[in-house]
Amino acid sequence: MDKYVSSFKGIIPRTFGQIIAVTRSQVDKKHLITCSFIEIYNENVHDLLGNDIKTNLSLKENQNKGLIIEGLKTIIVKSV
């Protein structure tokens, strides 16, 4: 049954599974995997991991860092 269910996983779980598999295979290096999850709809940006997903976040451009979403929550990923 596990095989059947895993074949229907979406792009996000599959992507994290691949990233985690690659980083685990590189035993001579240390990795830190972080994730943020946003929704952009009708020019509104919402943090789907934040405390209030209805809050519209603002986009800013930084010359050194590129595009920044102020107040965006980032979490450490350890497994799919």
mmCIF file of the N, C-alpha and C atoms, coordinates in Angstrom:
data_MODEL
# 
_entry.id   MODEL 
# 
loop_
_atom_site.group_PDB 
_atom_site.id 
_atom_site.type_symbol 
_atom_site.label_atom_id 
_atom_site.label_alt_id 
_atom_site.label_comp_id 
_atom_site.label_asym_id 
_atom_site.label_entity_id 
_atom_site.label_seq_id 
_atom_site.pdbx_PDB_ins_code 
_atom_site.Cartn_x 
_atom_site.Cartn_y 
_atom_site.Cartn_z 
_atom_site.occupancy 
_atom_site.B_iso_or_equiv 
_atom_site.pdbx_formal_charge 
_atom_site.auth_seq_id 
_atom_site.auth_comp_id 
_atom_site.auth_asym_id 
_atom_site.auth_atom_id 
_atom_site.pdbx_PDB_model_num 
ATOM 1   N N  . MET A 1 1  ? 0.816  -1.205 0.000  1.00 0.00 ? 1  MET A N  1 
ATOM 2   C CA . MET A 1 1  ? 0.000  0.000  0.000  1.00 0.00 ? 1  MET A CA 1 
ATOM 3   C C  . MET A 1 1  ? 0.856  1.264  0.000  1.00 0.00 ? 1  MET A C  1 
ATOM 4   N N  . ASP A 1 2  ? 1.983  1.239  0.691  1.00 0.00 ? 2  ASP A N  1 
ATOM 5   C CA . ASP A 1 2  ? 2.876  2.401  0.750  1.00 0.00 ? 2  ASP A CA 1 
ATOM 6   C C  . ASP A 1 2  ? 3.314  2.842  -0.642 1.00 0.00 ? 2  ASP A C  1 
ATOM 7   N N  . LYS A 1 3  ? 3.680  1.875  -1.480 1.00 0.00 ? 3  LYS A N  1 
ATOM 8   C CA . LYS A 1 3  ? 4.109  2.194  -2.836 1.00 0.00 ? 3  LYS A CA 1 
ATOM 9   C C  . LYS A 1 3  ? 3.004  2.894  -3.608 1.00 0.00 ? 3  LYS A C  1 
ATOM 10  N N  . TYR A 1 4  ? 1.793  2.425  -3.457 1.00 0.00 ? 4  TYR A N  1 
ATOM 11  C CA . TYR A 1 4  ? 0.641  2.998  -4.140 1.00 0.00 ? 4  TYR A CA 1 
ATOM 12  C C  . TYR A 1 4  ? 0.421  4.447  -3.718 1.00 0.00 ? 4  TYR A C  1 
ATOM 13  N N  . VAL A 1 5  ? 0.453  4.693  -2.427 1.00 0.00 ? 5  VAL A N  1 
ATOM 14  C CA . VAL A 1 5  ? 0.220  6.040  -1.904 1.00 0.00 ? 5  VAL A CA 1 
ATOM 15  C C  . VAL A 1 5  ? 1.346  6.980  -2.317 1.00 0.00 ? 5  VAL A C  1 
ATOM 16  N N  . SER A 1 6  ? 2.599  6.528  -2.225 1.00 0.00 ? 6  SER A N  1 
ATOM 17  C CA . SER A 1 6  ? 3.725  7.408  -2.550 1.00 0.00 ? 6  SER A CA 1 
ATOM 18  C C  . SER A 1 6  ? 3.751  7.790  -4.020 1.00 0.00 ? 6  SER A C  1 
ATOM 19  N N  . SER A 1 7  ? 3.175  6.984  -4.896 1.00 0.00 ? 7  SER A N  1 
ATOM 20  C CA . SER A 1 7  ? 3.164  7.326  -6.312 1.00 0.00 ? 7  SER A CA 1 
ATOM 21  C C  . SER A 1 7  ? 2.234  8.493  -6.602 1.00 0.00 ? 7  SER A C  1 
ATOM 22  N N  . PHE A 1 8  ? 1.371  8.845  -5.647 1.00 0.00 ? 8  PHE A N  1 
ATOM 23  C CA . PHE A 1 8  ? 0.451  9.951  -5.831 1.00 0.00 ? 8  PHE A CA 1 
ATOM 24  C C  . PHE A 1 8  ? 0.859  11.201 -5.064 1.00 0.00 ? 8  PHE A C  1 
ATOM 25  N N  . LYS A 1 9  ? 2.091  11.239 -4.565 1.00 0.00 ? 9  LYS A N  1 
ATOM 26  C CA . LYS A 1 9  ? 2.572  12.426 -3.870 1.00 0.00 ? 9  LYS A CA 1 
ATOM 27  C C  . LYS A 1 9  ? 2.710  13.570 -4.863 1.00 0.00 ? 9  LYS A C  1 
ATOM 28  N N  . GLY A 1 10 ? 2.522  14.783 -4.362 1.00 0.00 ? 10 GLY A N  1 
ATOM 29  C CA . GLY A 1 10 ? 2.647  15.963 -5.207 1.00 0.00 ? 10 GLY A CA 1 
ATOM 30  C C  . GLY A 1 10 ? 4.095  16.385 -5.390 1.00 0.00 ? 10 GLY A C  1 
ATOM 31  N N  . ILE A 1 11 ? 4.269  17.498 -6.063 1.00 0.00 ? 11 ILE A N  1 
ATOM 32  C CA . ILE A 1 11 ? 5.620  17.963 -6.413 1.00 0.00 ? 11 ILE A CA 1 
ATOM 33  C C  . ILE A 1 11 ? 6.419  18.387 -5.180 1.00 0.00 ? 11 ILE A C  1 
ATOM 34  N N  . ILE A 1 12 ? 5.781  18.955 -4.174 1.00 0.00 ? 12 ILE A N  1 
ATOM 35  C CA . ILE A 1 12 ? 6.524  19.424 -3.001 1.00 0.00 ? 12 ILE A CA 1 
ATOM 36  C C  . ILE A 1 12 ? 7.096  18.253 -2.199 1.00 0.00 ? 12 ILE A C  1 
ATOM 37  N N  . PRO A 1 13 ? 6.307  17.234 -1.827 1.00 0.00 ? 13 PRO A N  1 
ATOM 38  C CA . PRO A 1 13 ? 6.905  16.100 -1.114 1.00 0.00 ? 13 PRO A CA 1 
ATOM 39  C C  . PRO A 1 13 ? 7.962  15.366 -1.945 1.00 0.00 ? 13 PRO A C  1 
ATOM 40  N N  . ARG A 1 14 ? 7.739  15.240 -3.238 1.00 0.00 ? 14 ARG A N  1 
ATOM 41  C CA . ARG A 1 14 ? 8.729  14.572 -4.085 1.00 0.00 ? 14 ARG A CA 1 
ATOM 42  C C  . ARG A 1 14 ? 10.038 15.366 -4.148 1.00 0.00 ? 14 ARG A C  1 
ATOM 43  N N  . THR A 1 15 ? 9.914  16.678 -4.244 1.00 0.00 ? 15 THR A N  1 
ATOM 44  C CA . THR A 1 15 ? 11.106 17.528 -4.300 1.00 0.00 ? 15 THR A CA 1 
ATOM 45  C C  . THR A 1 15 ? 11.897 17.439 -3.000 1.00 0.00 ? 15 THR A C  1 
ATOM 46  N N  . PHE A 1 16 ? 11.211 17.546 -1.860 1.00 0.00 ? 16 PHE A N  1 
ATOM 47  C CA . PHE A 1 16 ? 11.903 17.432 -0.581 1.00 0.00 ? 16 PHE A CA 1 
ATOM 48  C C  . PHE A 1 16 ? 12.526 16.052 -0.403 1.00 0.00 ? 16 PHE A C  1 
ATOM 49  N N  . GLY A 1 17 ? 11.835 15.024 -0.850 1.00 0.00 ? 17 GLY A N  1 
ATOM 50  C CA . GLY A 1 17 ? 12.393 13.676 -0.782 1.00 0.00 ? 17 GLY A CA 1 
ATOM 51  C C  . GLY A 1 17 ? 13.691 13.567 -1.555 1.00 0.00 ? 17 GLY A C  1 
ATOM 52  N N  . GLN A 1 18 ? 13.732 14.156 -2.737 1.00 0.00 ? 18 GLN A N  1 
ATOM 53  C CA . GLN A 1 18 ? 14.938 14.127 -3.565 1.00 0.00 ? 18 GLN A CA 1 
ATOM 54  C C  . GLN A 1 18 ? 16.064 14.946 -2.929 1.00 0.00 ? 18 GLN A C  1 
ATOM 55  N N  . ILE A 1 19 ? 15.740 16.134 -2.435 1.00 0.00 ? 19 ILE A N  1 
ATOM 56  C CA . ILE A 1 19 ? 16.755 16.978 -1.791 1.00 0.00 ? 19 ILE A CA 1 
ATOM 57  C C  . ILE A 1 19 ? 17.348 16.270 -0.574 1.00 0.00 ? 19 ILE A C  1 
ATOM 58  N N  . ILE A 1 20 ? 16.495 15.686 0.247  1.00 0.00 ? 20 ILE A N  1 
ATOM 59  C CA . ILE A 1 20 ? 16.960 14.990 1.452  1.00 0.00 ? 20 ILE A CA 1 
ATOM 60  C C  . ILE A 1 20 ? 17.818 13.785 1.074  1.00 0.00 ? 20 ILE A C  1 
ATOM 61  N N  . ALA A 1 21 ? 17.411 13.037 0.049  1.00 0.00 ? 21 ALA A N  1 
ATOM 62  C CA . ALA A 1 21 ? 18.189 11.873 -0.392 1.00 0.00 ? 21 ALA A CA 1 
ATOM 63  C C  . ALA A 1 21 ? 19.578 12.283 -0.868 1.00 0.00 ? 21 ALA A C  1 
ATOM 64  N N  . VAL A 1 22 ? 19.665 13.359 -1.629 1.00 0.00 ? 22 VAL A N  1 
ATOM 65  C CA . VAL A 1 22 ? 20.963 13.828 -2.137 1.00 0.00 ? 22 VAL A CA 1 
ATOM 66  C C  . VAL A 1 22 ? 21.843 14.301 -0.994 1.00 0.00 ? 22 VAL A C  1 
ATOM 67  N N  . THR A 1 23 ? 21.288 15.063 -0.045 1.00 0.00 ? 23 THR A N  1 
ATOM 68  C CA . THR A 1 23 ? 22.109 15.573 1.055  1.00 0.00 ? 23 THR A CA 1 
ATOM 69  C C  . THR A 1 23 ? 22.577 14.452 1.976  1.00 0.00 ? 23 THR A C  1 
ATOM 70  N N  . ARG A 1 24 ? 21.745 13.437 2.167  1.00 0.00 ? 24 ARG A N  1 
ATOM 71  C CA . ARG A 1 24 ? 22.159 12.302 3.006  1.00 0.00 ? 24 ARG A CA 1 
ATOM 72  C C  . ARG A 1 24 ? 23.253 11.478 2.349  1.00 0.00 ? 24 ARG A C  1 
ATOM 73  N N  . SER A 1 25 ? 23.289 11.470 1.031  1.00 0.00 ? 25 SER A N  1 
ATOM 74  C CA . SER A 1 25 ? 24.324 10.695 0.328  1.00 0.00 ? 25 SER A CA 1 
ATOM 75  C C  . SER A 1 25 ? 25.679 11.386 0.374  1.00 0.00 ? 25 SER A C  1 
ATOM 76  N N  . GLN A 1 26 ? 25.713 12.663 0.701  1.00 0.00 ? 26 GLN A N  1 
ATOM 77  C CA . GLN A 1 26 ? 26.959 13.426 0.772  1.00 0.00 ? 26 GLN A CA 1 
ATOM 78  C C  . GLN A 1 26 ? 27.422 13.481 2.233  1.00 0.00 ? 26 GLN A C  1 
ATOM 79  N N  . VAL A 1 27 ? 27.988 12.386 2.692  1.00 0.00 ? 27 VAL A N  1 
ATOM 80  C CA . VAL A 1 27 ? 28.354 12.273 4.109  1.00 0.00 ? 27 VAL A CA 1 
ATOM 81  C C  . VAL A 1 27 ? 29.532 13.157 4.506  1.00 0.00 ? 27 VAL A C  1 
ATOM 82  N N  . ASP A 1 28 ? 30.309 13.624 3.537  1.00 0.00 ? 28 ASP A N  1 
ATOM 83  C CA . ASP A 1 28 ? 31.458 14.469 3.840  1.00 0.00 ? 28 ASP A CA 1 
ATOM 84  C C  . ASP A 1 28 ? 31.085 15.947 3.976  1.00 0.00 ? 28 ASP A C  1 
ATOM 85  N N  . LYS A 1 29 ? 29.795 16.277 3.788  1.00 0.00 ? 29 LYS A N  1 
ATOM 86  C CA . LYS A 1 29 ? 29.336 17.661 3.877  1.00 0.00 ? 29 LYS A CA 1 
ATOM 87  C C  . LYS A 1 29 ? 28.175 17.759 4.848  1.00 0.00 ? 29 LYS A C  1 
ATOM 88  N N  . LYS A 1 30 ? 28.001 18.955 5.425  1.00 0.00 ? 30 LYS A N  1 
ATOM 89  C CA . LYS A 1 30 ? 26.849 19.219 6.278  1.00 0.00 ? 30 LYS A CA 1 
ATOM 90  C C  . LYS A 1 30 ? 25.894 20.129 5.512  1.00 0.00 ? 30 LYS A C  1 
ATOM 91  N N  . HIS A 1 31 ? 24.613 19.872 5.658  1.00 0.00 ? 31 HIS A N  1 
ATOM 92  C CA . HIS A 1 31 ? 23.602 20.649 4.958  1.00 0.00 ? 31 HIS A CA 1 
ATOM 93  C C  . HIS A 1 31 ? 22.548 21.140 5.944  1.00 0.00 ? 31 HIS A C  1 
ATOM 94  N N  . LEU A 1 32 ? 21.994 22.294 5.646  1.00 0.00 ? 32 LEU A N  1 
ATOM 95  C CA . LEU A 1 32 ? 20.858 22.822 6.383  1.00 0.00 ? 32 LEU A CA 1 
ATOM 96  C C  . LEU A 1 32 ? 19.780 23.133 5.353  1.00 0.00 ? 32 LEU A C  1 
ATOM 97  N N  . ILE A 1 33 ? 18.659 22.429 5.450  1.00 0.00 ? 33 ILE A N  1 
ATOM 98  C CA . ILE A 1 33 ? 17.570 22.624 4.502  1.00 0.00 ? 33 ILE A CA 1 
ATOM 99  C C  . ILE A 1 33 ? 16.490 23.435 5.203  1.00 0.00 ? 33 ILE A C  1 
ATOM 100 N N  . THR A 1 34 ? 16.122 24.558 4.610  1.00 0.00 ? 34 THR A N  1 
ATOM 101 C CA . THR A 1 34 ? 15.056 25.389 5.160  1.00 0.00 ? 34 THR A CA 1 
ATOM 102 C C  . THR A 1 34 ? 13.958 25.552 4.113  1.00 0.00 ? 34 THR A C  1 
ATOM 103 N N  . CYS A 1 35 ? 12.797 25.953 4.599  1.00 0.00 ? 35 CYS A N  1 
ATOM 104 C CA . CYS A 1 35 ? 11.640 26.061 3.713  1.00 0.00 ? 35 CYS A CA 1 
ATOM 105 C C  . CYS A 1 35 ? 10.743 27.204 4.146  1.00 0.00 ? 35 CYS A C  1 
ATOM 106 N N  . SER A 1 36 ? 10.198 27.883 3.162  1.00 0.00 ? 36 SER A N  1 
ATOM 107 C CA . SER A 1 36 ? 9.110  28.832 3.355  1.00 0.00 ? 36 SER A CA 1 
ATOM 108 C C  . SER A 1 36 ? 8.029  28.438 2.361  1.00 0.00 ? 36 SER A C  1 
ATOM 109 N N  . PHE A 1 37 ? 6.803  28.767 2.674  1.00 0.00 ? 37 PHE A N  1 
ATOM 110 C CA . PHE A 1 37 ? 5.691  28.357 1.821  1.00 0.00 ? 37 PHE A CA 1 
ATOM 111 C C  . PHE A 1 37 ? 4.750  29.539 1.671  1.00 0.00 ? 37 PHE A C  1 
ATOM 112 N N  . ILE A 1 38 ? 4.657  30.080 0.460  1.00 0.00 ? 38 ILE A N  1 
ATOM 113 C CA . ILE A 1 38 ? 3.831  31.265 0.228  1.00 0.00 ? 38 ILE A CA 1 
ATOM 114 C C  . ILE A 1 38 ? 2.765  30.992 -0.825 1.00 0.00 ? 38 ILE A C  1 
ATOM 115 N N  . GLU A 1 39 ? 1.766  31.835 -0.802 1.00 0.00 ? 39 GLU A N  1 
ATOM 116 C CA . GLU A 1 39 ? 0.740  31.848 -1.834 1.00 0.00 ? 39 GLU A CA 1 
ATOM 117 C C  . GLU A 1 39 ? 0.708  33.257 -2.399 1.00 0.00 ? 39 GLU A C  1 
ATOM 118 N N  . ILE A 1 40 ? 0.770  33.361 -3.716 1.00 0.00 ? 40 ILE A N  1 
ATOM 119 C CA . ILE A 1 40 ? 0.620  34.657 -4.382 1.00 0.00 ? 40 ILE A CA 1 
ATOM 120 C C  . ILE A 1 40 ? -0.644 34.566 -5.224 1.00 0.00 ? 40 ILE A C  1 
ATOM 121 N N  . TYR A 1 41 ? -1.618 35.405 -4.892 1.00 0.00 ? 41 TYR A N  1 
ATOM 122 C CA . TYR A 1 41 ? -2.900 35.380 -5.575 1.00 0.00 ? 41 TYR A CA 1 
ATOM 123 C C  . TYR A 1 41 ? -3.449 36.796 -5.632 1.00 0.00 ? 41 TYR A C  1 
ATOM 124 N N  . ASN A 1 42 ? -3.828 37.234 -6.818 1.00 0.00 ? 42 ASN A N  1 
ATOM 125 C CA . ASN A 1 42 ? -4.351 38.599 -7.016 1.00 0.00 ? 42 ASN A CA 1 
ATOM 126 C C  . ASN A 1 42 ? -3.414 39.649 -6.429 1.00 0.00 ? 42 ASN A C  1 
ATOM 127 N N  . GLU A 1 43 ? -2.120 39.489 -6.672 1.00 0.00 ? 43 GLU A N  1 
ATOM 128 C CA . GLU A 1 43 ? -1.082 40.417 -6.217 1.00 0.00 ? 43 GLU A CA 1 
ATOM 129 C C  . GLU A 1 43 ? -0.961 40.487 -4.692 1.00 0.00 ? 43 GLU A C  1 
ATOM 130 N N  . ASN A 1 44 ? -1.497 39.522 -3.986 1.00 0.00 ? 44 ASN A N  1 
ATOM 131 C CA . ASN A 1 44 ? -1.355 39.433 -2.539 1.00 0.00 ? 44 ASN A CA 1 
ATOM 132 C C  . ASN A 1 44 ? -0.448 38.257 -2.206 1.00 0.00 ? 44 ASN A C  1 
ATOM 133 N N  . VAL A 1 45 ? 0.449  38.471 -1.242 1.00 0.00 ? 45 VAL A N  1 
ATOM 134 C CA . VAL A 1 45 ? 1.398  37.437 -0.824 1.00 0.00 ? 45 VAL A CA 1 
ATOM 135 C C  . VAL A 1 45 ? 1.044  37.006 0.591  1.00 0.00 ? 45 VAL A C  1 
ATOM 136 N N  . HIS A 1 46 ? 0.813  35.696 0.773  1.00 0.00 ? 46 HIS A N  1 
ATOM 137 C CA . HIS A 1 46 ? 0.431  35.164 2.082  1.00 0.00 ? 46 HIS A CA 1 
ATOM 138 C C  . HIS A 1 46 ? 1.418  34.084 2.511  1.00 0.00 ? 46 HIS A C  1 
ATOM 139 N N  . ASP A 1 47 ? 1.817  34.138 3.778  1.00 0.00 ? 47 ASP A N  1 
ATOM 140 C CA . ASP A 1 47 ? 2.717  33.154 4.373  1.00 0.00 ? 47 ASP A CA 1 
ATOM 141 C C  . ASP A 1 47 ? 1.881  31.988 4.876  1.00 0.00 ? 47 ASP A C  1 
ATOM 142 N N  . LEU A 1 48 ? 1.983  30.831 4.215  1.00 0.00 ? 48 LEU A N  1 
ATOM 143 C CA . LEU A 1 48 ? 1.158  29.686 4.577  1.00 0.00 ? 48 LEU A CA 1 
ATOM 144 C C  . LEU A 1 48 ? 1.694  28.929 5.791  1.00 0.00 ? 48 LEU A C  1 
ATOM 145 N N  . LEU A 1 49 ? 2.875  29.282 6.272  1.00 0.00 ? 49 LEU A N  1 
ATOM 146 C CA . LEU A 1 49 ? 3.421  28.679 7.495  1.00 0.00 ? 49 LEU A CA 1 
ATOM 147 C C  . LEU A 1 49 ? 3.329  29.624 8.685  1.00 0.00 ? 49 LEU A C  1 
ATOM 148 N N  . GLY A 1 50 ? 2.926  30.852 8.452  1.00 0.00 ? 50 GLY A N  1 
ATOM 149 C CA . GLY A 1 50 ? 2.867  31.861 9.508  1.00 0.00 ? 50 GLY A CA 1 
ATOM 150 C C  . GLY A 1 50 ? 1.648  31.712 10.400 1.00 0.00 ? 50 GLY A C  1 
ATOM 151 N N  . ASN A 1 51 ? 1.583  32.544 11.412 1.00 0.00 ? 51 ASN A N  1 
ATOM 152 C CA . ASN A 1 51 ? 0.480  32.496 12.372 1.00 0.00 ? 51 ASN A CA 1 
ATOM 153 C C  . ASN A 1 51 ? -0.836 32.994 11.778 1.00 0.00 ? 51 ASN A C  1 
ATOM 154 N N  . ASP A 1 52 ? -0.760 33.963 10.883 1.00 0.00 ? 52 ASP A N  1 
ATOM 155 C CA . ASP A 1 52 ? -1.971 34.531 10.280 1.00 0.00 ? 52 ASP A CA 1 
ATOM 156 C C  . ASP A 1 52 ? -1.817 34.501 8.762  1.00 0.00 ? 52 ASP A C  1 
ATOM 157 N N  . ILE A 1 53 ? -2.417 33.515 8.117  1.00 0.00 ? 53 ILE A N  1 
ATOM 158 C CA . ILE A 1 53 ? -2.232 33.374 6.666  1.00 0.00 ? 53 ILE A CA 1 
ATOM 159 C C  . ILE A 1 53 ? -3.003 34.430 5.869  1.00 0.00 ? 53 ILE A C  1 
ATOM 160 N N  . LYS A 1 54 ? -3.843 35.216 6.538  1.00 0.00 ? 54 LYS A N  1 
ATOM 161 C CA . LYS A 1 54 ? -4.595 36.257 5.845  1.00 0.00 ? 54 LYS A CA 1 
ATOM 162 C C  . LYS A 1 54 ? -3.806 37.558 5.710  1.00 0.00 ? 54 LYS A C  1 
ATOM 163 N N  . THR A 1 55 ? -2.716 37.693 6.471  1.00 0.00 ? 55 THR A N  1 
ATOM 164 C CA . THR A 1 55 ? -1.902 38.901 6.404  1.00 0.00 ? 55 THR A CA 1 
ATOM 165 C C  . THR A 1 55 ? -1.192 38.974 5.057  1.00 0.00 ? 55 THR A C  1 
ATOM 166 N N  . ASN A 1 56 ? -1.306 40.137 4.406  1.00 0.00 ? 56 ASN A N  1 
ATOM 167 C CA . ASN A 1 56 ? -0.637 40.351 3.127  1.00 0.00 ? 56 ASN A CA 1 
ATOM 168 C C  . ASN A 1 56 ? 0.784  40.842 3.388  1.00 0.00 ? 56 ASN A C  1 
ATOM 169 N N  . LEU A 1 57 ? 1.768  40.071 2.949  1.00 0.00 ? 57 LEU A N  1 
ATOM 170 C CA . LEU A 1 57 ? 3.171  40.445 3.137  1.00 0.00 ? 57 LEU A CA 1 
ATOM 171 C C  . LEU A 1 57 ? 3.637  41.303 1.969  1.00 0.00 ? 57 LEU A C  1 
ATOM 172 N N  . SER A 1 58 ? 4.661  42.116 2.216  1.00 0.00 ? 58 SER A N  1 
ATOM 173 C CA . SER A 1 58 ? 5.161  42.988 1.152  1.00 0.00 ? 58 SER A CA 1 
ATOM 174 C C  . SER A 1 58 ? 6.475  42.461 0.583  1.00 0.00 ? 58 SER A C  1 
ATOM 175 N N  . LEU A 1 59 ? 6.615  42.635 -0.713 1.00 0.00 ? 59 LEU A N  1 
ATOM 176 C CA . LEU A 1 59 ? 7.841  42.255 -1.413 1.00 0.00 ? 59 LEU A CA 1 
ATOM 177 C C  . LEU A 1 59 ? 8.766  43.461 -1.491 1.00 0.00 ? 59 LEU A C  1 
ATOM 178 N N  . LYS A 1 60 ? 10.035 43.241 -1.227 1.00 0.00 ? 60 LYS A N  1 
ATOM 179 C CA . LYS A 1 60 ? 11.048 44.301 -1.328 1.00 0.00 ? 60 LYS A CA 1 
ATOM 180 C C  . LYS A 1 60 ? 12.211 43.755 -2.135 1.00 0.00 ? 60 LYS A C  1 
ATOM 181 N N  . GLU A 1 61 ? 12.898 44.631 -2.819 1.00 0.00 ? 61 GLU A N  1 
ATOM 182 C CA . GLU A 1 61 ? 14.086 44.209 -3.550 1.00 0.00 ? 61 GLU A CA 1 
ATOM 183 C C  . GLU A 1 61 ? 15.318 44.767 -2.864 1.00 0.00 ? 61 GLU A C  1 
ATOM 184 N N  . ASN A 1 62 ? 16.278 43.877 -2.592 1.00 0.00 ? 62 ASN A N  1 
ATOM 185 C CA . ASN A 1 62 ? 17.522 44.225 -1.946 1.00 0.00 ? 62 ASN A CA 1 
ATOM 186 C C  . ASN A 1 62 ? 18.643 43.996 -2.953 1.00 0.00 ? 62 ASN A C  1 
ATOM 187 N N  . GLN A 1 63 ? 19.532 44.974 -3.106 1.00 0.00 ? 63 GLN A N  1 
ATOM 188 C CA . GLN A 1 63 ? 20.610 44.851 -4.090 1.00 0.00 ? 63 GLN A CA 1 
ATOM 189 C C  . GLN A 1 63 ? 21.508 43.650 -3.833 1.00 0.00 ? 63 GLN A C  1 
ATOM 190 N N  . ASN A 1 64 ? 21.737 43.307 -2.573 1.00 0.00 ? 64 ASN A N  1 
ATOM 191 C CA . ASN A 1 64 ? 22.622 42.196 -2.237 1.00 0.00 ? 64 ASN A CA 1 
ATOM 192 C C  . ASN A 1 64 ? 21.906 40.846 -2.183 1.00 0.00 ? 64 ASN A C  1 
ATOM 193 N N  . LYS A 1 65 ? 20.700 40.843 -1.656 1.00 0.00 ? 65 LYS A N  1 
ATOM 194 C CA . LYS A 1 65 ? 19.987 39.584 -1.431 1.00 0.00 ? 65 LYS A CA 1 
ATOM 195 C C  . LYS A 1 65 ? 18.946 39.263 -2.488 1.00 0.00 ? 65 LYS A C  1 
ATOM 196 N N  . GLY A 1 66 ? 18.588 40.215 -3.321 1.00 0.00 ? 66 GLY A N  1 
ATOM 197 C CA . GLY A 1 66 ? 17.541 39.992 -4.317 1.00 0.00 ? 66 GLY A CA 1 
ATOM 198 C C  . GLY A 1 66 ? 16.173 40.282 -3.731 1.00 0.00 ? 66 GLY A C  1 
ATOM 199 N N  . LEU A 1 67 ? 15.191 39.506 -4.115 1.00 0.00 ? 67 LEU A N  1 
ATOM 200 C CA . LEU A 1 67 ? 13.820 39.707 -3.667 1.00 0.00 ? 67 LEU A CA 1 
ATOM 201 C C  . LEU A 1 67 ? 13.647 39.199 -2.236 1.00 0.00 ? 67 LEU A C  1 
ATOM 202 N N  . ILE A 1 68 ? 13.019 40.018 -1.393 1.00 0.00 ? 68 ILE A N  1 
ATOM 203 C CA . ILE A 1 68 ? 12.802 39.679 0.017  1.00 0.00 ? 68 ILE A CA 1 
ATOM 204 C C  . ILE A 1 68 ? 11.318 39.838 0.324  1.00 0.00 ? 68 ILE A C  1 
ATOM 205 N N  . ILE A 1 69 ? 10.774 38.886 1.081  1.00 0.00 ? 69 ILE A N  1 
ATOM 206 C CA . ILE A 1 69 ? 9.414  38.998 1.586  1.00 0.00 ? 69 ILE A CA 1 
ATOM 207 C C  . ILE A 1 69 ? 9.528  39.214 3.091  1.00 0.00 ? 69 ILE A C  1 
ATOM 208 N N  . GLU A 1 70 ? 9.229  40.437 3.522  1.00 0.00 ? 70 GLU A N  1 
ATOM 209 C CA . GLU A 1 70 ? 9.395  40.786 4.934  1.00 0.00 ? 70 GLU A CA 1 
ATOM 210 C C  . GLU A 1 70 ? 8.406  40.028 5.807  1.00 0.00 ? 70 GLU A C  1 
ATOM 211 N N  . GLY A 1 71 ? 8.900  39.458 6.911  1.00 0.00 ? 71 GLY A N  1 
ATOM 212 C CA . GLY A 1 71 ? 8.066  38.751 7.866  1.00 0.00 ? 71 GLY A CA 1 
ATOM 213 C C  . GLY A 1 71 ? 7.769  37.309 7.490  1.00 0.00 ? 71 GLY A C  1 
ATOM 214 N N  . LEU A 1 72 ? 8.410  36.794 6.450  1.00 0.00 ? 72 LEU A N  1 
ATOM 215 C CA . LEU A 1 72 ? 8.168  35.430 5.996  1.00 0.00 ? 72 LEU A CA 1 
ATOM 216 C C  . LEU A 1 72 ? 8.789  34.423 6.959  1.00 0.00 ? 72 LEU A C  1 
ATOM 217 N N  . LYS A 1 73 ? 8.010  33.443 7.372  1.00 0.00 ? 73 LYS A N  1 
ATOM 218 C CA . LYS A 1 73 ? 8.492  32.406 8.289  1.00 0.00 ? 73 LYS A CA 1 
ATOM 219 C C  . LYS A 1 73 ? 9.296  31.366 7.518  1.00 0.00 ? 73 LYS A C  1 
ATOM 220 N N  . THR A 1 74 ? 10.423 30.968 8.080  1.00 0.00 ? 74 THR A N  1 
ATOM 221 C CA . THR A 1 74 ? 11.267 29.932 7.510  1.00 0.00 ? 74 THR A CA 1 
ATOM 222 C C  . THR A 1 74 ? 11.450 28.843 8.556  1.00 0.00 ? 74 THR A C  1 
ATOM 223 N N  . ILE A 1 75 ? 11.276 27.593 8.136  1.00 0.00 ? 75 ILE A N  1 
ATOM 224 C CA . ILE A 1 75 ? 11.447 26.467 9.059  1.00 0.00 ? 75 ILE A CA 1 
ATOM 225 C C  . ILE A 1 75 ? 12.574 25.561 8.586  1.00 0.00 ? 75 ILE A C  1 
ATOM 226 N N  . ILE A 1 76 ? 13.156 24.827 9.510  1.00 0.00 ? 76 ILE A N  1 
ATOM 227 C CA . ILE A 1 76 ? 14.187 23.837 9.183  1.00 0.00 ? 76 ILE A CA 1 
ATOM 228 C C  . ILE A 1 76 ? 13.487 22.530 8.827  1.00 0.00 ? 76 ILE A C  1 
ATOM 229 N N  . VAL A 1 77 ? 13.906 21.933 7.714  1.00 0.00 ? 77 VAL A N  1 
ATOM 230 C CA . VAL A 1 77 ? 13.299 20.691 7.226  1.00 0.00 ? 77 VAL A CA 1 
ATOM 231 C C  . VAL A 1 77 ? 14.227 19.535 7.570  1.00 0.00 ? 77 VAL A C  1 
ATOM 232 N N  . LYS A 1 78 ? 13.671 18.512 8.250  1.00 0.00 ? 78 LYS A N  1 
ATOM 233 C CA . LYS A 1 78 ? 14.453 17.344 8.612  1.00 0.00 ? 78 LYS A CA 1 
ATOM 234 C C  . LYS A 1 78 ? 13.953 16.092 7.906  1.00 0.00 ? 78 LYS A C  1 
ATOM 235 N N  . SER A 1 79 ? 12.714 16.121 7.454  1.00 0.00 ? 79 SER A N  1 
ATOM 236 C CA . SER A 1 79 ? 12.147 14.970 6.748  1.00 0.00 ? 79 SER A CA 1 
ATOM 237 C C  . SER A 1 79 ? 11.010 15.447 5.855  1.00 0.00 ? 79 SER A C  1 
ATOM 238 N N  . VAL A 1 80 ? 10.579 14.566 4.960  1.00 0.00 ? 80 VAL A N  1 
ATOM 239 C CA . VAL A 1 80 ? 9.476  14.903 4.079  1.00 0.00 ? 80 VAL A CA 1 
ATOM 240 C C  . VAL A 1 80 ? 8.217  15.120 4.905  1.00 0.00 ? 80 VAL A C  1 
# 
